[in-house]
Amino acid sequence: MIPMDLFLIGAPMFLGGAFLVGFLMRTWKEISFARSVRAYRSVHERLTERLAAKRILRFPGIRLVPSTRHWAFAELFTLLVFLAVVSGDRSASGLAKATAAAAGLGFGVAWISLRGAAREALQSVRRDLPVACFLFSLLLESGMGPSSALQETSGAIPDGSLARELKELVRSRSLGVPRGESIERSRLRVPVEDYRLFLNHVIQGERLGIGLSRSMRELSAKMLESQGHRAETIAQQAAVKMLFPLVFFIFPAVFLIILSPVILGLWDRIGG
């Protein structure tokens, strides 16, 4: 590349970059960085909610996922794919192909990442729910009201999907949202049968005035028992899943190590 070409290409890029940096600096002075991050998070949370409402992201538990990190990773991956494809073909057709490939792969990465995060969120709810029921029953027995006990339970259990959902339930009640509406929203966000049973017990205890602490303790015991059954089922399935690698990978290697002296001895005799 001759100096004239370098000047003709580098000067416009330098001027454009300088104008872009100046514009961003003026924008960030007017809008704080923390506010920009909150706006970015709000936009992506609304996007996730809209895609879930339109059944595009139709896997259960998607509303429990803080989706900002997953969208940011997918957008970064999209940018890298776009730059990689465009660097090989700078024509108009190459630009169109790069845009299509980057958009498709980026959405695929976001889909896979959000689906895995939603699955982990549901598993976290199932894992923490028995402990939350037991703590809730203890707080009720100590004389707390259901709302105060629910708030204390959300702060006492490990930070995760269930804790965030209980805090959202308490916050919606404190904002004046009707009890039935807030519980119905929570029921839609958490498609777990045990959690729906938990909400049903809370509703029945508040409406009918029955012994909520005792029913919560019994529900916690049933959940722990069902978790034990699920663990036994997974343990029984582990032997079947280990059969394929044992037969096709481990056993041949073991037999080869054990029988290798015999095989080498026979080879030497045959060769001799």
VOMAR-591146 format. One record per residue (C-alpha): y, z, x; residue in one letter; residue number from 1. Coordinates in steps of 0.02 Angstrom, whole numbers, plus 32768, in hexadecimal, padded with zeros to 4 digits. Layout:
BEGIN
py, pz, px, res, n
Y, Z, X, A, NUM;
...
// end
This chain:
BEGIN
py, pz, px, res, n
8000, 8000, 8000, M, 1;
80A7, 7FC9, 804B, I, 2;
813E, 803E, 804A, P, 3;
8195, 7FD7, 7FC3, M, 4;
8100, 7FEC, 7F4C, D, 5;
80FA, 80A3, 7F73, L, 6;
81B2, 80B4, 7F4A, F, 7;
81A6, 804F, 7EAA, L, 8;
8114, 80B7, 7E6B, I, 9;
8142, 8162, 7EB0, G, 10;
81FB, 8166, 7E80, A, 11;
81E0, 8150, 7DC3, P, 12;
8151, 81CE, 7DC6, M, 13;
81BD, 824C, 7E23, F, 14;
8250, 8236, 7DAC, L, 15;
81E0, 8240, 7D13, G, 16;
818C, 82DD, 7D55, G, 17;
8234, 832C, 7D7C, A, 18;
8274, 830A, 7CCB, F, 19;
81D2, 834E, 7C81, L, 20;
81DA, 83ED, 7CE8, V, 21;
8291, 8406, 7CBB, G, 22;
826C, 83EF, 7C02, F, 23;
81DC, 846A, 7C08, L, 24;
8244, 84E9, 7C66, M, 25;
82D1, 84DF, 7BE6, R, 26;
8251, 84EE, 7B58, T, 27;
81FD, 8585, 7BA6, W, 28;
82A5, 85D9, 7BBE, K, 29;
82CA, 85C7, 7B06, E, 30;
8219, 85F5, 7ACF, I, 31;
81C1, 867F, 7B2E, S, 32;
8117, 8662, 7B7C, F, 33;
80C6, 86E7, 7B0E, A, 34;
810C, 8693, 7A74, R, 35;
80C8, 85EB, 7AAE, S, 36;
801C, 8637, 7AC5, V, 37;
8022, 8684, 7A17, R, 38;
8056, 85DD, 79CD, A, 39;
7FC8, 8584, 7A29, Y, 40;
7F4B, 8605, 79EB, R, 41;
7F8D, 85FA, 7938, S, 42;
7F81, 853C, 7935, V, 43;
7ECD, 853C, 7971, H, 44;
7E99, 85C7, 78FB, E, 45;
7EE0, 8564, 7869, R, 46;
7E86, 84C9, 78A9, L, 47;
7DE1, 8526, 78AE, T, 48;
7DFE, 856C, 7800, E, 49;
7E28, 84BF, 77BC, R, 50;
7D8F, 846E, 780B, L, 51;
7D21, 84F9, 77C9, A, 52;
7D6B, 84E6, 771A, A, 53;
7D49, 842A, 771D, K, 54;
7C95, 844B, 7754, R, 55;
7CAD, 83EF, 77F9, I, 56;
7C84, 848D, 785B, L, 57;
7BFC, 84BF, 77E0, R, 58;
7B98, 853C, 7844, F, 59;
7B98, 85F2, 7809, P, 60;
7C05, 8671, 7860, G, 61;
7C8C, 85F8, 7899, I, 62;
7D15, 8663, 784A, R, 63;
7CE3, 86F5, 78B9, L, 64;
7D04, 8696, 795B, V, 65;
7DAB, 86A6, 79B8, P, 66;
7DB2, 85EA, 79D2, S, 67;
7E47, 85D7, 7A48, T, 68;
7DE2, 85E4, 7AE8, R, 69;
7D61, 8565, 7AAC, H, 70;
7DE5, 84E7, 7A75, W, 71;
7E43, 84FB, 7B1A, A, 72;
7DA5, 84D9, 7B7D, F, 73;
7D7E, 843F, 7B12, A, 74;
7E30, 83FD, 7B27, E, 75;
7E28, 8413, 7BE3, L, 76;
7D81, 83B8, 7BE6, F, 77;
7DCB, 832D, 7B7C, T, 78;
7E5B, 8317, 7BF6, L, 79;
7DE6, 830F, 7C8C, L, 80;
7D77, 828E, 7C38, V, 81;
7E0E, 8225, 7C08, F, 82;
7E53, 8227, 7CBA, L, 83;
7DA8, 81FE, 7D03, A, 84;
7D8D, 8167, 7C92, V, 85;
7E40, 8126, 7CA2, V, 86;
7E38, 812F, 7D60, S, 87;
7DAC, 80AE, 7D5D, G, 88;
7DFE, 8036, 7CE1, D, 89;
7EBB, 8037, 7CC6, R, 90;
7EBF, 7FA8, 7C49, S, 91;
7EE6, 7FBA, 7B90, A, 92;
7E2D, 7FAF, 7B61, S, 93;
7E06, 8031, 7BE6, G, 94;
7E8B, 80A4, 7B9E, L, 95;
7E40, 8091, 7AF0, A, 96;
7D91, 80B2, 7B31, K, 97;
7DCE, 814A, 7B92, A, 98;
7E24, 8191, 7AF7, T, 99;
7D8A, 8178, 7A8A, A, 100;
7D12, 81BF, 7B0C, A, 101;
7D81, 8254, 7B33, A, 102;
7D9C, 827D, 7A7A, A, 103;
7CE3, 826F, 7A50, G, 104;
7CA6, 82D4, 7AE4, L, 105;
7D30, 8356, 7ACF, G, 106;
7D06, 8373, 7A18, F, 107;
7C4D, 837C, 7A46, G, 108;
7C71, 8402, 7AC8, V, 109;
7CDA, 8463, 7A4A, A, 110;
7C4F, 8452, 79C7, W, 111;
7BC7, 8494, 7A3D, I, 112;
7C35, 8520, 7A80, S, 113;
7C6D, 855B, 79D3, L, 114;
7BBC, 8552, 798D, R, 115;
7B79, 85BE, 7A1B, G, 116;
7C08, 863A, 7A07, A, 117;
7BEB, 8644, 794A, A, 118;
7B32, 8667, 7966, R, 119;
7B5C, 86F1, 79E2, E, 120;
7BDB, 873A, 7968, A, 121;
7B58, 8747, 78DE, L, 122;
7ADD, 8799, 7956, Q, 123;
7B65, 8814, 7988, S, 124;
7B82, 8841, 78D1, V, 125;
7AC8, 885F, 78B4, R, 126;
7ABC, 88C9, 7951, R, 127;
7B53, 8939, 792F, D, 128;
7B43, 894B, 7872, L, 129;
7ABF, 89D9, 786F, P, 130;
7B2A, 8A42, 78E5, V, 131;
7BC4, 8A1F, 787B, A, 132;
7B69, 8A55, 77DC, C, 133;
7B2E, 8AF6, 782E, F, 134;
7BDC, 8B20, 7870, L, 135;
7C28, 8AF7, 77C7, F, 136;
7BAF, 8B6E, 7771, S, 137;
7BD7, 8BF9, 77ED, L, 138;
7C92, 8BE5, 77D3, L, 139;
7C7B, 8BE9, 7716, L, 140;
7C16, 8C89, 7724, E, 141;
7CA1, 8CD7, 778C, S, 142;
7D19, 8CC3, 76F9, G, 143;
7D73, 8C1F, 771F, M, 144;
7D9A, 8B9F, 7699, G, 145;
7D47, 8AF4, 769E, P, 146;
7DE3, 8A99, 76DF, S, 147;
7E03, 8B17, 776A, S, 148;
7D4B, 8B1D, 7798, A, 149;
7D44, 8A5F, 779F, L, 150;
7DDC, 8A5B, 7812, Q, 151;
7D92, 8ADE, 7886, E, 152;
7CEB, 8A82, 7888, T, 153;
7D3E, 89DE, 78BA, S, 154;
7D8A, 8A34, 7951, G, 155;
7CEE, 8A96, 7981, A, 156;
7C6E, 8A09, 7989, I, 157;
7C69, 8991, 7A1E, P, 158;
7CEE, 890C, 7A1F, D, 159;
7CA6, 886F, 79D4, G, 160;
7C9B, 8804, 7938, S, 161;
7C70, 8895, 78C4, L, 162;
7CFD, 8903, 7906, A, 163;
7D7B, 8877, 78F0, R, 164;
7D3D, 8854, 7840, E, 165;
7D48, 890B, 780B, L, 166;
7DF7, 8917, 7854, K, 167;
7E28, 887B, 77F3, E, 168;
7DE0, 88C8, 7755, L, 169;
7E43, 8968, 7770, V, 170;
7EE2, 8906, 7799, R, 171;
7ED5, 889C, 76FB, S, 172;
7EC4, 893A, 7693, R, 173;
7F5A, 8988, 76E7, S, 174;
7FC0, 88EB, 76C0, L, 175;
7F9C, 88FF, 7607, G, 176;
7F17, 8879, 75F1, V, 177;
7EA8, 88A5, 755B, P, 178;
7E05, 88F9, 7589, R, 179;
7D96, 8875, 753A, G, 180;
7DF4, 87E6, 758C, E, 181;
7DF0, 8833, 763A, S, 182;
7D36, 8859, 762D, I, 183;
7D10, 87AA, 75EC, E, 184;
7D6D, 875C, 767F, R, 185;
7D0C, 87CA, 76F7, S, 186;
7C6A, 8799, 76A1, R, 187;
7C91, 86E0, 76BC, L, 188;
7CC2, 86F8, 7772, R, 189;
7C21, 8757, 779D, V, 190;
7B88, 86FD, 7755, P, 191;
7B0F, 8789, 7782, V, 192;
7AA4, 87D6, 76FA, E, 193;
7AA9, 8886, 7745, D, 194;
7B67, 8880, 774B, Y, 195;
7B6D, 884B, 7694, R, 196;
7AFE, 88DF, 7669, L, 197;
7B77, 894E, 76C9, F, 198;
7C0A, 890B, 7663, L, 199;
7BA9, 8921, 75C1, N, 200;
7B88, 89D7, 75EA, H, 201;
7C40, 89F2, 7611, V, 202;
7C74, 89A3, 756A, I, 203;
7BF5, 8A08, 7508, Q, 204;
7C27, 8AA9, 755E, G, 205;
7CE0, 8A8E, 7539, E, 206;
7CC7, 8A55, 7486, R, 207;
7C3D, 8AC8, 744B, L, 208;
7C5D, 8B5E, 74BA, G, 209;
7BA8, 8B69, 74F1, I, 210;
7B70, 8BBC, 7592, G, 211;
7BAD, 8B37, 7609, L, 212;
7B82, 8B96, 76A8, S, 213;
7ACC, 8BA9, 7678, R, 214;
7ABA, 8AF3, 7645, S, 215;
7B0B, 8ABC, 76E9, M, 216;
7A93, 8B27, 774D, R, 217;
79FF, 8ADB, 76F1, E, 218;
7A45, 8A2C, 770B, L, 219;
7A59, 8A4E, 77C5, S, 220;
79A3, 8A88, 77D0, A, 221;
7968, 89E9, 7777, K, 222;
79CE, 897C, 77EB, M, 223;
7988, 89D1, 7885, L, 224;
78D8, 89BB, 7840, E, 225;
78F6, 8902, 781F, S, 226;
793C, 88EE, 78CF, Q, 227;
789C, 893B, 7912, G, 228;
7835, 88BF, 78AF, H, 229;
789D, 882F, 78F1, R, 230;
7887, 886D, 79A3, A, 231;
77CA, 8875, 798A, E, 232;
77CA, 87C3, 7945, T, 233;
782D, 8784, 79DB, I, 234;
77B7, 87DE, 7A51, A, 235;
7720, 878C, 79FD, Q, 236;
7772, 86E1, 7A0A, Q, 237;
7795, 86FB, 7AC3, A, 238;
76DC, 86E9, 7AF0, A, 239;
76D3, 8640, 7A99, V, 240;
7774, 8604, 7AEC, K, 241;
7732, 8638, 7B98, M, 242;
7691, 85D6, 7B81, L, 243;
76DB, 852C, 7BAE, F, 244;
772A, 855C, 7C57, P, 245;
7690, 85C4, 7C83, L, 246;
7615, 8536, 7C65, V, 247;
7679, 84A6, 7CAD, F, 248;
76DB, 84F8, 7D3B, F, 249;
769D, 85A4, 7D71, I, 250;
75E0, 8595, 7D62, F, 251;
75D5, 84F0, 7DC5, P, 252;
763D, 853B, 7E52, A, 253;
75D1, 85D9, 7E55, V, 254;
752F, 8575, 7E57, F, 255;
7574, 8506, 7EE1, L, 256;
75A0, 859D, 7F4D, I, 257;
74F7, 85F1, 7F2F, I, 258;
748D, 8555, 7F48, L, 259;
74F2, 8504, 7FD3, S, 260;
7486, 854C, 8062, P, 261;
73E8, 850C, 800E, V, 262;
7436, 8461, 7FEE, I, 263;
7474, 8454, 80A3, L, 264;
73C9, 8487, 80E5, G, 265;
7370, 8404, 807E, L, 266;
73F0, 8383, 80B3, W, 267;
73D1, 83A9, 816B, D, 268;
7314, 839B, 8153, R, 269;
7321, 82F8, 80F5, I, 270;
739A, 82B3, 8174, G, 271;
732F, 82EC, 8204, G, 272;
// end
